[in-house]
Amino acid sequence: MSSAPRLAAAAPPDHDPAFAAVVEVVQSTYAYMPAALAGYVAGVGVIAMLYWQIASAALLAPWIGAFAAMCVVRAVVIQRFRRAAPRTREEWLRWRLRSTIGTVVSASLWGATGWIFYGLGSEQQQATGLIIVIYTFTVAGIPVLSTQPRLYLAYASLCLLPLVARIALVGDVYSYQLAGELILIISLTAVLANSYRQALQRAIDLKVQADELAARLRVETLAAEGARREAEIANRAKTQFFTAASHDLRQPLHAMGLFAEALRQRVHEPQVAQLVNSINESVDALEGLFSELLDITRIDSGVIEVHPQHFEVGDILRKLRLHFEPSAFEKGLALRLRGGGRAVFADPLLVERILRNLVSNAIRYTNDGSVLVGCRQRGDRVRLQVWDTGLGITEAEQGRIFDEFYQVPNTPKVSPDQRKGMGLGLAIVKRLADLMAAKLTLRSTPGCGTVFTLELPAGRAPRRSALLSVPGKGPVDLTLAGRRIVVVEDEPAVRAGLEVLLAGWGAQIDAFDSVGSSRAWAERSDPLVIKPDLLIVDYRLEEGLSGVDAIKALRARFGAALPAILVTGSTMTGHDREATEHNFHLLIKPVVPNKLRAMIAFKLGVKPGG
């Protein structure tokens, strides 16, 4: 059986409650009509069987014909209603009027039935047949007509009052009693109908309210979805801005450090050397601050993916020693690294970033004693811990130190060569740990020190990678006499800074601003005469090409064994996988000259002073 048109399709734009109530009543009425018509057919059949041998054919035939015509007309009206799908208030009111007329006609026919057939046959037939059937249809009308009390009162009156009047006209005591009982039953039925109407009206009101809330929720959901899309677009734009800024802002910092180091080589006055050191420290501080902002933005934007793998913790500890041992030494601290033989299953890039931030914080806020990075296995878990002997963190502050831009108040002043930071380092640590679903805990005692613990799944020792670690410290005096180095860098200032710095170390330089120009030079050159000893290339180059393309082009001319260093401004990317695949080493801008010097020495196998 098809259902009536849905209220959602018929509701007015402003969701008028009165209109919605009219729609609900009309829908309920027409949905009930098929069952009512089936009941009419059954009722007519019962009456016809009771009086088939009592009433004359001249009486039964017109009576049955009247009911049949009424049922056919109402069935046609039902079908038209289902196809009409009314929209406006006027259309719904017209359909309600049609159903009202049908209801009145039906009640009139049942009232006529009581008037016509009462008095024919035995009292048992009258009591069990006529009265019960007519009263049954009076009660059956309550569910659908109780919401229209006047219509139901008219319906019940038209059904029963003619029968009551016909019984009373008999004139004996039994008839008066029976008529009185029927009037009492009609009154009780009216009370029942009113109670049912109130309950049903509350249900309808709740349904209308629920539909209104659903409509509002749909509107608010659409608005929220639009706001979410706008936020995602803004977030992507912010990420793209920081990504672009990561490259564009690191370039001048990178060039500044190169020029400063070249200046120190040309001027040997101690005061100038001190100024150069200060410049390099400022460059390093700016790079660190900007990296923190970039990292927190990339994490919040959801662009950082976790790629777990089996690796030895010692691979990271060697990098930490290279990066932090000089700064710990300058503060008079001992940097101890233990447990490098343990293997874990995690993302090595994210683990390294976490340990870098923790060790940096430990060195920055420890003025005496040591910093220990240890690794211990407990069952199937490995604990990476960073201990320091600093002043510690009070219990009241421990709950907030992972918040963005939060710095513990009343901390001692850091040494001049240590920047204080922006309060993002530990926030980044917590976000990265959450990305890996790794447990991060803190234990600290004021006056004794602090320990951060990162728990990771135990792993298995992988095969040793062909990509070796850079030795601890680069040579202080590096000479590149007789060495030819190809530089591919599209930023003029950085390219010029590299040329001056490398030339100061004695190297012969061939510098290019694009993959195309370096490839053209290689194709024109005699590879046996001017084969370079080393490539230093920027990652992001012209027309969407990268330093990897430059390395491939030059190695295609001079051989696959040509050493290469790729310099990039991206701190948390998949460049390590490319480095392993294409056999080159990475340096992150801005490159401190000491690191560049150490990397070149390693790639060329140059010993200090040689």
N, C-alpha and C positions, 0 to 999 in steps of 0.2 A: 504494500500500500504506500503510495507516494505521500510524502509529508508536505505540509503547507509551506509557502515561502518563508524563509528565515527572517527573523526580526532584524538581524544585522543588515540585510539588504534593503529593509524598508525604513529603517530609522532615519529621521530627519537630520539635516546637517548639524543642528544645535542639540540633538538628542533630547527633545522635549519629553519630559516624563509622562504628561497626559497623553500625548500622541502615542508614545511607546505602550501605554496601558491599553489604548484602543486597539492597537495592532495585536497585542498579546491576547486580548479577549476574542477578537475575530479569528485569529489563527486557531485558538483552542476550540472555538465553536465549530469551525469547518473541519478540524481534525476529528472531532467527536461525531460528526454527522453520519459517516458510513456505518458506525456501530449503532447509532440511533435508528437508521433506516432498517438495518438487519433486525433490530428489536421490534420495530413496527411490523415487519413481515411476520415475525414469530407470534406477536400478539394478535394480529389479525387471524392467523391460522388457528390459534387456540380458541378465540371467540367463535370462529366459523365452525369448528368441530363441536363446540358446546351447543350451538344453536342450529346445526345443520338440519336436523329433523324437526325442529320446533318452529323456526322462523320460515316464512315463505320465501321462495326464490325471488319474488318481486321486491322483497325487503333486503335480502342478502346481496343480490347482484349489484344494485346501486351503491350499497355501502362498501363492498369490496372494491368496486370500480373507483370510488372516491379516494380510498386509501392508495390504490395502485397509481392513480394519476398524481397524487401528492408525492409519492415516493419517486416516480419518474422525474417530475419537475425538480425535486430537490437534488437528485443524482446529477441532473444536467447542470444545475447551479454549482455543485461541488466541482465538476470537471472544468467549468469555465473559470472558477476562482483559481484553480491550480495553474491554469495557463495564463491568467491575467497578470500575475505578479504585480499587484498594485503598489504605488509609490507615494502618492500624495495623501493628505489627510482626507480630502473629499472622496477619493476613490475608496479608501478603507471604510469610511462612514456609509457609502452606498452599499458595500458588501455586507456591512453589519445590518443595514435595513432589510436586505434580502433575506438574511438568516432569521431576522426577527419576524418577518411576515411568514416564513415557513414554519417557525415555531408556533405562532398563533393559529395558523391553519391546522397544524397537527393536533394542538390542544383542543381546538373546536371539534375536530373529528372524533377525538376520544370522548369529549363531553356529549356529543350527539350519540355516540355508541351507548353510553350509560342511559341516556334518555330513551333511546329506541328499544333496547333489548331488556331493560329491567321490567320484570313482570311476566316475561315469557319463561315457561318451564318451571322446574322445581326450585324451592328455596336453596337447596344445596348447590345447584348449578349457578344460581345468582350469587351466593356468598363466595364459593370457591373459584368461580370463573370470572364473572364480570367485574365485581368490586376489586378483587385482588389484582387482576390484570391492569385495570385502570390506575389503581393506586401504585402499582409497581412502576408504571411509566411516570407517575407524578414524582416518585422518589428518585428515579433514574435521571431526571432532569436536573437534580441538585448540582452534580459536579460541574456541569457546563454552564448552567444558568444562574448559579448562586452569585456570581460577580455582577449580575444585573438584577438586583432585588425586585424592581418593579416588573420586569419581564417575567421573572419566575413566579411572582404572585399572580400575574395574569394567567400564566400557563397553568398553575395549579388550580386556580379558580375555574378556568374553562374546562379542565379535565374532570373535576370532582363536583362542583356545585350543581351542574345539571343532573348528575346522578343523585345527589342529596335531595334536590327538589323533587325528583321523580319518586324517590322512596317516600318522602313526606306526604306526597299526594295520595298515597294508599289510604292514609287516614286512621290506621289502627295504632294501638300502643306499641307493638313491636316495631312498626315502621318509624314511629317518632323516636324510639330508643336508638334504632339503627342509624337514623339521620343524625341524631345528636352525637353518637359515637364517631361518625364520620367527620363531623365538624370539629370535634376534639382532636381527632387524628390529623386533620388538615392544619389545625393550629400548632400542634406539636411538630408537624413536618415543617411548617414555616419557621419555627424557632430553630429546628435543626439546620434548615437551609441558611438561616442568618449566621449561625455559628460557623458553618462550613464556609460561608462567604467571607467572614472575617479572617479565618485561617488562610483561605486561599488568597485573599487580597494581600495578606502579609507576605505570602510566598511569592506572589507576582511582584509586589513592591521590591522584595529582596532580589528577584531575578532582574528587574529593571535596573536596580542599583548596581547589581553585578555586571550587567551589560554596559552600563555607563562607565564603571570602573575599568572594565576590560577595554572599552573604547579609549578611555584616557590613557590606560597603560600602553595600548598600541601606539598612541600618539607620542607618549613620553619615551617609549622604547625606540621609536623611529628617531626622535630627537636625540636620545642618548647614543644611538648608533651613528647618527650624523656627527655628533660631538666626538665620538670615539674615532671616527675616520679622520676628522679634522685634526685631532690630537696626534694620530699616527702620522698624518702628513707633516704636521709641525715637527714631530719628533724626528722623522726622517730628514726633514730639512735641517734641523739642528745638527743631526749626526753628519750630514753631508757638509755642513758648514765647518764643523770641527775637524772633519777629515781633511777638507781642503786647507783649513787653517793650519792643521798639523804639518802639512807640506810647506805651505807658504811662509809660516812663521819660523819654522825650523831652518829654512834656507839662510836667512840673514844671520841667525845665531851660529849656524855651522860656519859660514864665511868669516864671521867675527873671530871665532876661535882660531881658524887657520891663519888669518892675518896677524893676530896677536902673537902666535907662536913664531911666525916668520919674522916678526919685529924683534922678538927676543933673540933670535939667532943672529940678527944683524947688529944689535946693540948689546954690549956686554956689561953695561952698568948695572950694579945690584938693584938700584931703585927702579930701573926700567923692568928688570926681571920680576920684581915684586908686583909692579903694576900689571904686568902680563898675567901673573898668577891670579891676581884679583879679577882680571877680566875673564879668565877661564873659569874661575869659581862662579862668577856671576852668570856666565853662559850656562854652566851646568845647573845652577839653581833655577834659572828661568826655564830650562828644558824640563826639569823635574816638576815644577809647578804646572806647566802646560800639559805634561804627560798625565798628571793626576786628573786634571779637568777632562781631558780627552778620554781617559779610561772610564771614568764614572759615567760619562755621556754614552759611550759605546755599550757599557753594561746595561744601563737603564733602557737603551733602545732595543735591546734584545738581538743585536747583530753578532754578539760573540757566541760561537758554538763550542761545545765541549767535545774534544777528540781524545778519549782516553787511550793509553797504550802502556805497555810494560817498559819501564826504564829504571836505571839505577840512579839513586839519589845523588851519587857522587858526581854525575854529569852536571847537576845543578850546583853542587857545592864548589866545584872547580870554578864555575863562572862567578859565584858569590865571592870567592877568594880574590879573583882577579879584580872584581869591581870594588870591593869594600876594604880590602886589606890596607891600601894606602891611607884611606880616611881614618881607619881605626888606629893605625900607627901614628898618624899625626896628632891624635888625641891622647896617645899614650895608653891605648886599650889593647888588650890581647883578643884577637879574633880566632876562635877555635872552632874547627869543623870536625864533627865525629859521625861515624856510621854511614859513610858514603857507599859501602858495599851493599846496603839494603836496596831491594827493588820494590817498587810500588806500581799500581795500575791506576793511572790518572792522566790528566792532560798536563804534559810537562811544561808547556808555556804558561798555563795558569798557575801551576805550583811554583814555578820560578818567580812569577810576578808577585805572588803572595809572600814568598820568602824574602824577595828583594825589599818589599815595603816593610816587613817586620824587622829585618836586619837594619835597614836605614833608620827606622825609628829607634831601635835599640842603641845604635851608635850615637844618634843625635842627642838622646836624653841620658846617656851614661857618661859621666865625667871621670870615673875612676874604676878600675877593675877590668872586667872582660865581658865579651859577648860570645855566647856559645850557641852554635847551631848543631843540634844533635838529632839522631835518628835511631829509634828503638822499635823492635817488633814485639807486639803483644798478641799472641794467637794469630788470627788471620788479618790483623790490623797493624799498620805501621804508624807510629807517632813521630811527626816532625815537630821539633820544639826549638824555639828561640828564647834563650835565657839571657838576661842582662843583670848587672849589679847596680842599676840606677836607684833612684829614690823610691820607685814603686808608685802604685796608684791606689788611692783610698777606695774603700768598698763603695762609698757613695758615688764615686765617679766611674766605677767600672761598668755600670749599666749604660753609660752614655758615650763611651769612647768610640763606639762603632757608628755613631751618628755622623752625618755629613757636616763638615765645617765646625765640628766640635773640638775644642782644644782644652786639655785639662788646665784649670786656672792655677796660678801661683807656682807654675813650674819654673825651675831655675833657668837662667839665661843660657842659651846655647853658645858655644864658642863661635868666634867670628867667622870661621870657615864652614859653619853648619847653618843652613837655613832652617827656620822654624817650621815652615810648611803652612798648609792651608786647612789642616784638619780633614783631609780627604784620604790619607793613606790607609788608615784602618777601616774606613768605610768601603774602600775598594777591596781590601782583604776579605771583609765579611761578604760582600757581594760575590766575589769570585769563589769563595768557599761554598756559598749557597748554590752557585751554578753547578758545582761538582757534587752537590749533596754531601759535602764533607763536614764533619763536626769540627767546630773551632771553639776552643775554650781559652779562658784567661785565668791565671792565678797570680796574685800580686800581694806583696807585703810591704807596706810603707817603710822605707829605710833599709830594705834588704834587696829589692829587685822585683822583676816581673818575668813570667814565662808564658808564652803563647804556645798552644798545642793544636796542631792540625792532624786529624786522624784520616788516614787513607787506606784503601784496600791493599793488602800485600800483593806483590806481583812476582813475576819470574825474571831472572836476569836475561836481557836480550843479547843478541849478538852485538859485538862491538861495531859501532858505526865507523865508516871510513872518514867521517867528518870529525876530525880530532879537535880537542879543545885548544884554545890559545894559551900559551905558557903564562905563568903568573905575571911577570913584569917585562915590559919591553925594554930594549937596550936604551941606556941613557944617551949614548953617542952612536947614532946610526949613520953610516955612510953608504950611499947608493951610487957611488962613482962607477961609471960604466954600465949602469942599469938603465934600460929603456922602459918607461911606464906610459901606458895609454890611458888617458882620462876621457870619459864620455859623460858630460854634465851640461845640461841645458841652461843652468842658472849662471850668468856671466860672473857674478861676484864669487860664487863658490868655485867655479872653474879657475878664476884668477888666483884665488887664495890657495888652491891645491897646487897650481903651477909654481907659485912663489915658494911655498913650503917644501915641495918635493925637489925643486931646483936647489934650495938651500941645503938639502941633504945630499946633493951631488947627482941627482938622477937626470936623465934626458927625458923630456916630456913631449908627447904628442897629444894635444888636447882637441876634442871635438864636441860639438853641441848637439849632435843627433846620431841616431843609428845609421841613417843614410850616409852622412858625411864620413863616419868612421869606416863603413863598409867600402865606400868609394876609395878611400885612402888605402885600405888593405888590398883592394883589387889592383891598384896601380903599383903597389910596392913589391919589391923582391923579398919574399918571405925569408930567404936565406941570409939576406943582408941586414934587414931591419926588424927581425922578429922581436916583438916586445917581451919583456920578462914578466910583466904583471899588468892586469887590467883593473882599473878603479872606475866603476860605473855607477851612475845614479839609477834608482829604480824607475821613477816616473819620468818618461821622456816624451818626445813630441808625438802627436797624432795617435795617441793611445798605445804607443809602443813602450816597452819597458827595458830596463837594464839587462834582463834575461835575454831579450832579443839581440842586444848589442853583443853579449857574451857569445851567443850562438854564432852570430855573423863573423866575429873575429876568430873564433876557434875553427870555424869552417875553413879559414884561410891559413891560420898559423898552427893548427893542431889542437886536438881535444885536451891535451895536458896543460894548456896555457893557464897559469894561475889567475884567479879573479877574486876581487872583493866587490860586493854590492853594498852600496850605501843607501839607506831608506829612512824615511821619516815616520813610517808606520811601526808602532810598538807592539801591537797585538794582532798579528796576521798569520797566515800560513806560509810565510817566506822560508821558515826553517825546512819545510818539506821540499820547496823548490831548491834550496841550497843543497840538500842531500842529493836530490835527483840530478842536479846539474853541476855538482862539485864546485861550489864557491862558498865564500864566507860572508857573513853579514856584519855590518856596522850600523848602529842607529844614530841618526842625526839628533842634535849636533855632535859631531865626533870630536872628542877631546884629543888633541895632538898626541898625547902619550899613548892612547889606545890605538890610534892610527899607526904610530911608529911601531908598536908591539905587533900589530897585525901584519904589517909589511914585512917585518923581520921574520915572522913565522912563515909567511907564504914564500919568501925567497930563501929561507934557510940562512939568513944573515946572523952572525954572532955579534955580540956587543963589540963595537969598535971595528968590525971587519967588513 
